[in-house]
């Protein structure tokens, strides 16, 4: 089965997982958007803070004809949230598969894909991951799931075992935290190497809240990735705090793509052109 058919099969599996009936008004909006191919992925370069070289691409989902709204700002049910996370992974697979057909693997930037830690306790999520491993091993080697530890009630020991298949078949595993986090004393259970923090430093409280996380990263010699960097002042502060990689509107605007439906081929060509501009 070629990549086009496999990508379509993956997309179809997401559509089958969508709930038949909305639980919230925003569910209805996004379920309708799926039927019109109006939920898209946007990529934003992640740069090395010292050299400004693009090293990774950060993938998020956008909604609207011009990809102007983040789907994460909608009040959606848990079922829709989980489908959005799985959809992010499927879009990443699709994009990397296309690039592998076009470029040498050494020049492809690994894709960083945010995923909520909550979804890994669901048996259907594990089934979906097994499907990815079975059919998309090459593409997975260029994907970095970034597990969001935002729910204060997670069992990190259980989560570690649930993440093991992805750890073995993806480029890396990153972990996303925000202050205040209850997990610093337990974080070693997940064997982190890279921590992502997207926390604007616009006020004193935000800066103070980041201190325990920075201390943990330094004491364990981890890599820090900083997101939502919007000003030169923030960039300078984050550099002093030890950030290795950063992304945000200070350097790059996310580029929205559609990879399914009648415009998919055109948008993949545009994706190739953007890649060659880097």
N, C-alpha and C positions, 0 to 999 in steps of 0.2 A: 504493500500500500504506500503510495507516494505521500509527500508532506502535505499537499493540498487536501487530499482525502482524509488524512489523519487529523489535520487541523479542523476540518469541517466536522469530523466525528466528535472531536473534543468540544467544539462549540455546541453541537447538538446535545451532548451529555449535560452541558450547563443548562440549556433550555429545558431539558426534562426535569432538572432539579428545582427549577423555579416554582414557588408555591402557586397553586391555581387561583387562590383568592387572597387579596391583600388584607393585612391585619391593621395597617395604618394608612392614612391618606397619602403619605409619601411612598409607601409600598406601591400603591396604584400608579403613581407617576413613573416610578422606575420600571415596573413591570410593563407598562405601556412603552417606555423608551426601549426596552429590549426588543419588543416586536418590530420597532422601526429602526433597529441598528443605531440607536442614538446614545448608547453607553460606549464610550471610547477610551482608549488608553492615551495618556500623555507622558512623554519622556522628558526628563530634565537631567542634564549632565551633572555628574558628581566629580568635582575637581580636587586635585592635590593642593593643599592650602599654601605650600611653599612655591610650587612651580606653576600652578594654575592648569596643569595638564589634565585633560579629561580622562578619567580612569574607569568610571562606571557610569551607568545610566539608571536613573530612579524612575520607576513606573508607578503611576497612579491612575485612577479612573476619573473621567470627566463626563458630564452630562450636558446636553444641549447641542444645537446644530453647529456651534462653533467651539464646543468643548469648554464652555466658560464657567461651569459650576462643578465643584467637587462633589462626588456622590456621598462622601463621608459626612457632609453637613446635613444630610437628610435624616429625618426621624423614621428609620426603617426597622422592621422586625428582625429578630435573630435569624430567621430563615433566609431573608433577603440579604442580610449582612454576610452570611456564610456563602451564599451564591456569588456575591460580589468578590469575596476573597478568592474563591475558586476560579472565577472568571479572570481575575488579575493574573493568576498563574497560567491559565490557558492562553491568554493574550501574549504573555511573555514567551511561552513555548512557540507560539505562532511566529512572533517577531524573530526570535533566535533561529528558528528553522529556516526562515527566509534568508537570513544573513549567512547562515552556513552554506546555503546553496550559491551564494554570491561572492563571499569573501573568504580569505584564509582565516581559520579559527584564531590565529594569533593577533589579528587586528580587530577582533570583535570585543567591544566593551561588555563585560558581564552586566546583566540586568538585575537591579535590586528591586524586590517586590515585597511591599508591606503586607503582612498577614496577621490577623488577630490570633493570639494564642488560644483563645476560647474554642476555636473551631476544631482543634486537633483531638478533642475528646469525643467527637461525633464519629461513629463507625463509617458513615458515608464519606466523610473526609478522608479517612484512611483508605477506603476503597478507591477514591479518586486518585490519591497519591500513588497507590499501587498501579493504577492505569497509566499514569505518567511515566513511572519507572519502567514499565513493561514496553511502552511504545515510543518514548521520547528521551531515551537516555542521553543521546548526544546533546540535545538542546538543554537538558537539565544541568549539564556540566558548565553552562554559561549563565546560570540563574542563581541569585543569592536571595533566598527567602529572609525577610527581616521580621522576626516574630515580635509582635507588640505585646509587651507585658503590662498592659494598662488595667486589666481586671484585678482588683485587690484580693480576689479569692482563689487564685490559681494554686494548684499543687505542682510545684516545680519538679519534684522527683518523678511524678507521673508524666509530666510534660516532656521531660528529658527522654523517656523511653518512647513516647509518641513521636518525637522528632527524629529518632534514630534513622529511619529510612531516608528522610530528606538529607540528613547530615552525610550519609554515605554516598548519595547520588547527585548532590548539587555542588556548585563551586565553593560555597561557604554557607555558614549560618550566621546572621547577625541578629542582635537583640535590641529592641527599641524600648527605652524607658523614659519616664517623665517624672519630675519631682512633684510631690513627695512620693517615693516608691517604697513599698514594704519589703522589697526583695533583695536588697544589697547583701544581707547576711546569707542568703540562700542561693545567690546567683551562680556560685561555683558548681552547683548541681548541673547546670546547663553547659558547663565548659566553654564559656564565651571567649572569643578572641577579639571581637569587634562590637562596640556598643554605639548605637545611634541615638542621638538626642535632638529633638526638634523643639527648642524652647527659646523663643525670642528673649533677648536680654534688655528689654526696654525699661525695666524698673528695678529697684534695689531688691525687692522680694524675689523676683525671678532669678537674679544673680545669686542671692543667698541660697535659694532652693537647689541650685545646681551644684553647690560646693560638695555635699556628701557623695554625689555621683562622680564628680571629678576626682575626689580623693580615692574612691574605690578604683577607678580606671587607672590612676597613676600607681597605686600600690600593687595592682595586679598586672601592670605592664600591658594594658589592653590598648587597642586602637579606638580612637574617638572619631565618629562621623557626626557632623553638625548639619542639621537641616533648617530650612526656613530662615536663611541668612539674607537679610534685606538691606543692610547698610554697611558702609565701610567701617563704622565704629564697632558694630557687632563682629565683623570679620576680624578686626584687630584684637578685640577682647578674646574671641575664641582661639585665635592663634596663640595668645599668651597662656590660655588654659590647657593647651596641648592638643587641639584639634589637628587631625591628620588630613581628613577630607571634609569638604563642605559642598553644599548646594543651596540654591535660593535665587530669588529674583535679582540679587545684586549682580549676578553674572549671566544668568540664562532664564529665559521664559520657557515654560513647558510647551512642547510641541504636541498637538493632539493628532492622533491617527485613527482611522477606521480600518479594521482588518477583515470585515465580513460584509456581505451584501454587494451591490452592484459597483461600488467604488473601491473595493478592496484592492484590486490590481493596481489602479492608479495610485492609491495611497502608499502601497508598498514601493512603487517607483520613487515617490516623493521621499519615503523613508530612506531609500538608498542614496538619494541625492544629498539629504541632510547628513547622512553618515560620512559621505565623501568630503563634505565641507569641513569636517572637524580637523 
